[in-house]
Amino acid sequence: MTTRPDAVRHDAGQNQGEQLGALVSELTSDVSRLVRDELELAKAELKDKGKEAGVGFGLFGGAGMVGLYGLGAVVAAAILGLAQAVPAWLAALIVAVVLFAVAGIAALLGKRHVGRATPPVPQHAVEGVHEDLEALKGHQPEGKITA
């Protein structure tokens, strides 16, 4: 009994088709998992930046409130200074200077926290997506060593 070459080629074609189908299925699954992981990374990064911005805006609000108290103290100092020529106005002026110093420190801290939170773009996740796209295209990202 002899085997027909056409039958062998037909079986080999089916086997390759099954392998190709399995590869496409695996690729689809991997890409889906990769996209989900990148979205999780983006969510985590945005959450951290949101917290940082919240702290910064809170400190700005506190700085504004302390600045308002400082303005009230300056007004009180002016009133006391004009009303009578006693050292009470000097005490109010010293309190105002201290309050403005606290407001200035809080404003600088708030600026630093807001600066850390901007831009509100998940930079690490975006870089990861770019690297993944390059890897899918077959390019090796700079500085990366594959096993």
Secondary structure as GFF3:
##gff-version 3
##sequence-region A 1 147
A	DSSP	alpha_helix	5	83	.	.	.	ID=ss1
A	DSSP	alpha_helix	88	117	.	.	.	ID=ss2
A	DSSP	alpha_helix	123	137	.	.	.	ID=ss3
###
